[in-house]
């Protein structure tokens, strides 16, 4: 009889747990349905200028569908002279690694809204994979709850919502970061794939640097090789369209110049730019032409911070918090890339559940970065008089800086390795 009770009790708990998970996934499905119904009701369409546009899916249209069509027509989308002459309503081509455009090849020929729908399915799939790997590593006993909760918050929080909707590059970057950080902490395989993924969107390249500094040189070379092989068809096509290798290189440099000017929303002096990084936010507060030394010092110090943390410790939380915060401060980033903070926050929650979050510096880092992840600008800007989006982003950047400082302190604590 006693045996029957002991066996029956866990079964009841397991059944209740399963029902909770089912309910959570039902909420996720509802959130996705609401988000997509709102966005598909007002999509930005080909031919509509990005200037002043209020429609959805702009980044998908101008980083996948439009450049993909340009590539398939025999042109070089990295050349702003020809690209913007053909598509004057589009954003300049973002400087993703050419392998990115291999995604555009199957989507670009399709009807626009149908390709958008397929892109949503792909993005949600990548998000689930990323969250599952992160949850299995950071909080294995709660992974079945953590994955739907994480996906639910991605559909509510603006950076997560934007990443899932139009910024697959950010999702792939975070997935690559998780694979690299897990490899540094546990020696599990996957760092090579992680390097290839983070280098698709070059701002995430500091994680590849971390892999190299952390002794994963073979994985770094494999990742670079895989990405280079995947880029070959696009590079060949663009080189032919540009009239040779030198022409292709010059087109990329011209594209970089356009992206840095006030013509593009990525330029410091663009009046509507919403960059999250330090230089971008300084420009939003009036410093639109920072001195050259500052433009060099900010990313250089971010690289130094990454190297310092990785050489000092292999503690997952410290390394994840240090690299993610240094990356967000030091290099160009739009708000979508704040999604990378899911990694240190998940690691911190897992440590707290296991009773391992005992260091003051660790608690400060987790608290600061969790506040960023939980900060809904729509709520704070409406509830606090005079609190606009610019100030909300500045508060988030300050919290990210606190997270970086705490990670640097934690890396020097006794027993950090």
C-alpha positions as CSV (number, residue, x, y, z in Angstrom):
1,X,0.0,0.0,0.0
2,X,2.8,2.4,0.9
3,X,4.5,1.6,-2.4
4,X,1.3,2.4,-4.3
5,X,1.1,5.8,-2.6
6,X,4.7,6.6,-3.3
7,X,4.3,5.7,-7.0
8,X,1.0,7.4,-7.4
9,X,2.1,10.8,-5.9
10,X,4.7,11.5,-8.5
11,X,2.3,10.4,-11.2
12,X,-0.1,13.0,-10.1
13,X,2.6,15.7,-10.0
14,X,3.7,14.7,-13.5
15,X,0.1,15.0,-14.8
16,X,-0.3,18.4,-13.2
17,X,3.0,19.5,-14.7
18,X,2.0,18.4,-18.1
19,X,-1.2,20.3,-17.9
20,X,0.6,23.5,-16.9
21,X,3.0,23.1,-19.8
22,X,0.0,22.6,-22.2
23,X,-1.6,25.8,-20.8
24,X,1.6,27.7,-21.3
25,X,1.9,26.6,-24.9
26,X,-1.8,27.6,-25.4
27,X,-0.9,31.1,-24.2
28,X,2.1,31.1,-26.6
29,X,-0.2,30.1,-29.5
30,X,-2.6,32.9,-28.6
31,X,0.1,35.5,-28.3
32,X,1.5,34.5,-31.7
33,X,-1.9,34.6,-33.2
34,X,-2.6,38.1,-31.8
35,X,0.8,39.5,-32.9
36,X,0.5,38.1,-36.4
37,X,-3.1,39.2,-36.9
38,X,-2.1,42.8,-35.9
39,X,1.0,42.8,-38.2
40,X,-0.6,41.2,-41.2
41,X,-3.5,43.7,-41.0
42,X,-1.0,46.5,-41.8
43,X,2.1,45.2,-43.6
44,X,4.5,47.5,-45.4
45,X,4.4,46.5,-49.0
46,X,7.0,46.6,-51.9
47,X,7.0,50.1,-53.3
48,X,6.1,51.9,-50.0
49,X,9.0,54.1,-48.8
50,X,10.5,53.3,-45.5
51,X,10.6,57.0,-44.6
52,X,7.7,57.6,-42.3
53,X,6.3,54.2,-42.8
54,X,4.1,52.7,-40.1
55,X,3.6,49.2,-41.7
56,X,5.1,46.0,-40.3
57,X,7.8,43.7,-41.7
58,X,10.0,46.5,-43.0
59,X,13.2,44.7,-42.0
60,X,12.1,41.5,-43.7
61,X,11.2,43.3,-46.9
62,X,14.5,45.2,-47.0
63,X,17.0,42.6,-45.7
64,X,15.5,39.4,-47.3
65,X,12.8,39.8,-50.0
66,X,14.0,42.9,-51.9
67,X,17.8,42.2,-51.9
68,X,17.0,38.6,-52.8
69,X,15.1,39.7,-55.8
70,X,17.9,42.0,-56.8
71,X,20.4,39.2,-56.5
72,X,18.2,36.8,-58.6
73,X,17.9,39.5,-61.3
74,X,21.6,39.4,-61.7
75,X,22.5,42.6,-59.7
76,X,24.6,43.2,-56.7
77,X,22.5,44.3,-53.7
78,X,25.6,45.5,-51.9
79,X,26.0,48.3,-54.4
80,X,23.9,51.2,-53.2
81,X,24.3,53.1,-56.5
82,X,22.4,50.5,-58.5
83,X,20.3,49.0,-55.7
84,X,18.8,52.2,-54.4
85,X,18.3,53.4,-58.0
86,X,16.2,50.3,-58.7
87,X,14.5,50.3,-55.2
88,X,14.4,53.9,-54.1
89,X,11.8,53.1,-51.5
90,X,14.0,50.5,-49.7
91,X,16.5,50.7,-46.9
92,X,20.2,50.3,-48.0
93,X,21.4,46.7,-47.9
94,X,22.5,45.8,-44.4
95,X,26.1,44.4,-44.2
96,X,25.2,40.9,-43.3
97,X,27.6,38.2,-44.3
98,X,26.8,37.1,-47.9
99,X,25.7,33.7,-46.6
100,X,22.6,35.5,-45.3
101,X,21.3,36.1,-48.8
102,X,21.2,32.3,-49.4
103,X,18.1,32.5,-47.2
104,X,16.7,35.1,-49.6
105,X,17.0,33.0,-52.7
106,X,14.1,30.6,-51.9
107,X,11.9,33.3,-50.3
108,X,12.4,36.2,-52.8
109,X,10.6,34.7,-55.8
110,X,7.5,34.0,-53.7
111,X,4.5,36.3,-53.4
112,X,5.4,38.9,-50.8
113,X,2.9,38.1,-48.0
114,X,3.4,34.3,-48.5
115,X,7.1,34.7,-48.1
116,X,6.5,36.8,-45.0
117,X,4.4,34.0,-43.5
118,X,7.1,31.4,-44.2
119,X,9.6,33.7,-42.6
120,X,7.5,33.8,-39.5
121,X,7.4,30.0,-39.3
122,X,11.2,29.8,-39.7
123,X,11.8,32.5,-37.1
124,X,9.5,30.8,-34.5
125,X,11.3,27.5,-35.1
126,X,14.7,29.1,-34.6
127,X,13.5,30.8,-31.4
128,X,12.2,27.5,-30.0
129,X,15.5,25.8,-30.8
130,X,17.5,28.6,-29.2
131,X,15.3,28.7,-26.1
132,X,15.3,24.9,-25.7
133,X,19.1,24.7,-25.9
134,X,19.5,27.6,-23.4
135,X,16.9,26.2,-21.0
136,X,18.4,22.7,-21.1
137,X,21.8,24.1,-20.2
138,X,20.8,26.8,-17.7
139,X,17.9,25.2,-15.9
140,X,17.4,21.6,-17.0
141,X,14.8,20.8,-14.4
142,X,12.6,23.7,-15.5
143,X,13.2,23.5,-19.2
144,X,9.6,22.4,-20.1
145,X,8.3,25.6,-18.4
146,X,11.1,27.9,-19.5
147,X,10.8,27.3,-23.2
148,X,7.1,28.4,-23.5
149,X,7.5,31.2,-21.0
150,X,10.5,32.5,-22.9
151,X,8.7,32.3,-26.2
152,X,5.6,34.0,-24.7
153,X,7.8,36.9,-23.4
154,X,9.4,37.2,-26.9
155,X,5.9,37.9,-28.3
156,X,5.3,40.6,-25.6
157,X,8.7,42.4,-25.1
158,X,9.6,44.7,-28.0
159,X,13.2,43.4,-28.7
160,X,11.9,39.8,-28.7
161,X,8.9,40.6,-30.7
162,X,11.0,42.4,-33.3
163,X,13.5,39.6,-33.5
164,X,10.9,37.0,-34.1
165,X,9.0,39.1,-36.6
166,X,11.7,40.5,-38.8
167,X,15.2,40.0,-37.3
168,X,16.1,36.4,-37.8
169,X,19.7,37.5,-37.9
170,X,19.4,38.5,-34.2
171,X,17.8,35.1,-33.3
172,X,20.6,33.3,-35.1
173,X,23.2,35.4,-33.3
174,X,21.7,34.6,-29.9
175,X,21.6,30.9,-30.9
176,X,25.2,31.0,-31.9
177,X,26.1,32.8,-28.7
178,X,24.4,30.1,-26.6
179,X,26.3,27.3,-28.4
180,X,29.7,29.1,-27.9
181,X,29.1,30.0,-24.2
182,X,27.9,26.4,-23.5
183,X,31.0,25.0,-25.2
184,X,33.3,27.3,-23.1
185,X,31.6,26.3,-19.9
186,X,31.0,22.5,-20.5
187,X,33.2,21.5,-23.5
188,X,30.1,20.3,-25.3
189,X,30.3,20.4,-29.1
190,X,28.6,23.1,-31.1
191,X,31.0,26.0,-30.9
192,X,31.8,25.7,-34.6
193,X,28.2,26.1,-35.6
194,X,28.0,28.9,-33.0
195,X,30.8,30.8,-34.7
196,X,29.2,30.5,-38.1
197,X,25.9,31.8,-36.8
198,X,27.3,34.8,-34.8
199,X,29.3,35.9,-37.8
200,X,26.2,36.1,-40.0
201,X,25.4,39.4,-38.2
202,X,28.9,40.9,-37.6
203,X,28.0,42.7,-34.4
204,X,27.8,39.3,-32.7
205,X,31.3,38.6,-33.8
206,X,32.7,39.3,-30.3
207,X,31.3,35.8,-29.3
208,X,33.6,34.3,-32.0
209,X,36.5,36.3,-30.4
210,X,35.5,34.8,-27.1
211,X,35.6,31.3,-28.5
212,X,39.2,32.0,-29.8
213,X,40.4,33.5,-26.5
214,X,38.8,30.6,-24.7
215,X,40.8,28.0,-26.6
216,X,38.3,26.9,-29.2
217,X,40.5,27.9,-32.1
218,X,39.7,24.7,-34.1
219,X,36.0,25.4,-33.7
220,X,36.5,29.0,-34.8
221,X,38.3,27.9,-38.0
222,X,35.6,25.4,-38.7
223,X,32.9,28.0,-38.2
224,X,34.6,30.5,-40.5
225,X,35.2,27.9,-43.1
226,X,31.5,26.8,-43.1
227,X,30.3,30.3,-43.4
228,X,32.8,31.1,-46.2
229,X,31.6,28.0,-48.1
230,X,28.0,29.1,-47.6
231,X,28.9,32.6,-48.9
232,X,30.6,31.5,-52.1
233,X,27.5,31.4,-54.4
234,X,26.4,34.9,-53.3
235,X,29.9,36.3,-53.5
236,X,30.4,34.9,-57.0
237,X,27.1,36.3,-58.2
238,X,27.8,39.7,-56.7
239,X,31.4,39.8,-58.0
240,X,30.2,39.1,-61.5
241,X,27.5,41.8,-61.3
242,X,30.1,44.2,-59.9
243,X,32.6,43.6,-62.7
244,X,35.2,41.8,-60.7
245,X,36.5,41.4,-57.1
246,X,37.7,45.0,-56.9
247,X,34.3,46.2,-58.0
248,X,32.6,44.1,-55.3
249,X,34.9,45.4,-52.6
250,X,34.3,49.0,-53.6
251,X,30.5,48.4,-53.6
252,X,30.7,47.0,-50.1
253,X,32.6,50.1,-49.0
254,X,30.1,52.4,-50.6
255,X,27.3,50.5,-48.9
256,X,29.1,51.0,-45.5
257,X,29.4,54.7,-46.3
258,X,25.7,55.0,-47.0
259,X,24.7,53.0,-43.9
260,X,26.8,55.4,-41.8
261,X,25.3,58.6,-43.3
262,X,22.2,60.5,-42.4
263,X,20.4,58.8,-45.3
264,X,20.0,55.5,-43.4
265,X,18.4,55.0,-40.0
266,X,21.7,53.4,-38.9
267,X,23.6,56.6,-39.3
268,X,24.5,58.6,-36.2
269,X,23.1,61.8,-37.6
270,X,19.8,60.4,-38.9
271,X,17.1,62.2,-36.9
272,X,15.0,59.1,-36.5
273,X,17.7,56.6,-35.7
274,X,17.1,54.4,-32.6
275,X,20.4,52.8,-32.0
276,X,21.0,51.2,-28.6
277,X,24.8,51.2,-28.4
278,X,26.6,54.0,-26.5
279,X,27.6,56.0,-29.6
280,X,24.1,55.7,-31.0
281,X,22.5,56.9,-27.8
282,X,25.0,59.8,-27.4
283,X,23.9,60.9,-30.9
284,X,20.3,60.7,-29.9
285,X,21.1,63.2,-27.1
286,X,22.9,65.6,-29.4
287,X,26.4,64.3,-30.0
288,X,25.9,63.4,-33.6
289,X,29.5,63.9,-34.5
290,X,31.6,62.2,-31.8
291,X,35.3,62.7,-31.9
292,X,37.4,60.1,-33.7
293,X,39.1,58.9,-30.5
294,X,35.7,58.2,-29.0
295,X,34.5,56.2,-32.0
296,X,37.7,54.1,-31.7
297,X,37.8,53.9,-27.9
298,X,34.3,52.6,-27.4
299,X,34.5,49.4,-29.5
300,X,38.1,48.9,-28.5
301,X,37.3,48.9,-24.8
302,X,34.4,46.5,-25.5
303,X,36.8,44.1,-27.1
304,X,39.2,44.5,-24.1
305,X,36.4,43.7,-21.7
306,X,35.5,40.6,-23.6
307,X,39.1,39.3,-23.6
308,X,39.5,40.2,-19.9
309,X,36.4,38.3,-18.8
310,X,37.1,35.2,-20.9
311,X,40.7,35.0,-19.7
312,X,39.7,35.5,-16.1
313,X,37.0,33.0,-15.7
314,X,34.8,30.2,-17.2
315,X,31.8,30.8,-15.0
316,X,28.9,30.8,-17.4
317,X,27.0,33.7,-15.8
318,X,30.0,36.0,-15.6
319,X,31.2,35.2,-19.1
320,X,27.7,35.5,-20.6
321,X,26.9,38.8,-18.8
322,X,30.4,40.3,-19.6
323,X,30.3,39.5,-23.3
324,X,26.6,40.4,-23.9
325,X,26.8,43.7,-22.2
326,X,30.2,44.7,-23.8
327,X,28.7,43.9,-27.2
328,X,25.6,45.9,-26.7
329,X,27.5,49.0,-25.4
330,X,30.5,48.9,-27.8
331,X,29.0,48.1,-31.3
332,X,26.1,49.3,-33.4
333,X,22.9,47.6,-32.3
334,X,19.2,48.1,-32.7
335,X,16.9,47.3,-29.8
336,X,16.3,43.8,-31.3
337,X,19.7,42.6,-30.2
338,X,18.8,43.1,-26.5
339,X,17.4,39.6,-26.9
340,X,21.0,38.3,-26.2
341,X,20.3,39.3,-22.5
342,X,18.1,36.2,-22.3
343,X,21.3,34.2,-21.9
344,X,22.7,35.7,-18.7
345,X,19.2,36.2,-17.3
346,X,18.4,32.5,-17.8
347,X,21.7,31.4,-16.3
348,X,21.1,33.6,-13.3
349,X,17.6,32.3,-12.8
350,X,18.9,28.7,-13.0
351,X,21.6,29.5,-10.4
352,X,19.0,31.2,-8.1
353,X,16.7,28.1,-8.3
354,X,19.7,25.9,-7.3
355,X,20.7,28.2,-4.5
356,X,24.0,29.1,-6.3
357,X,23.4,32.8,-6.8
358,X,25.3,33.8,-3.7
359,X,27.9,36.4,-4.9
360,X,26.8,40.0,-4.6
361,X,28.3,40.9,-8.0
362,X,26.4,38.0,-9.6
363,X,23.1,39.1,-8.0
364,X,23.7,42.7,-9.1
365,X,24.4,41.6,-12.7
366,X,21.3,39.4,-12.8
367,X,19.0,42.0,-11.2
368,X,20.2,44.7,-13.6
369,X,19.8,42.6,-16.8
370,X,16.5,41.1,-15.7
371,X,15.1,44.7,-15.3
372,X,16.1,45.3,-18.9
373,X,14.4,42.2,-20.1
374,X,11.2,43.0,-18.1
375,X,11.1,46.7,-19.1
376,X,8.1,47.3,-21.3
377,X,8.6,50.7,-22.9
378,X,5.0,50.9,-23.8
379,X,4.1,50.7,-20.2
380,X,6.8,52.9,-18.7
381,X,6.5,55.7,-21.2
382,X,2.7,55.9,-20.5
383,X,2.9,55.7,-16.8
384,X,5.8,58.1,-16.1
385,X,5.2,61.7,-17.1
386,X,8.0,62.9,-19.4
387,X,9.4,59.5,-19.8
388,X,9.9,59.0,-23.6
389,X,11.5,56.2,-25.6
390,X,14.8,57.9,-25.7
391,X,15.0,58.1,-21.9
392,X,13.7,54.6,-21.6
393,X,16.5,53.3,-23.8
394,X,19.0,55.4,-21.8
395,X,17.8,53.7,-18.6
396,X,18.3,50.3,-20.2
397,X,21.8,51.2,-21.4
398,X,22.7,52.3,-17.8
399,X,21.4,48.9,-16.5
400,X,23.4,47.1,-19.1
401,X,26.5,49.1,-18.0
402,X,25.8,48.1,-14.4
403,X,25.6,44.4,-15.6
404,X,29.0,44.8,-17.3
405,X,30.6,46.3,-14.3
406,X,29.2,43.6,-12.1
407,X,30.5,40.9,-14.5
408,X,34.0,42.5,-14.4
409,X,34.0,42.5,-10.6
410,X,32.7,38.9,-10.5
411,X,35.5,37.7,-12.8
412,X,38.1,38.9,-10.3
413,X,36.5,37.3,-7.3
414,X,38.3,34.5,-5.5
415,X,37.5,31.2,-7.1
416,X,36.2,32.8,-10.2
417,X,37.6,30.1,-12.4
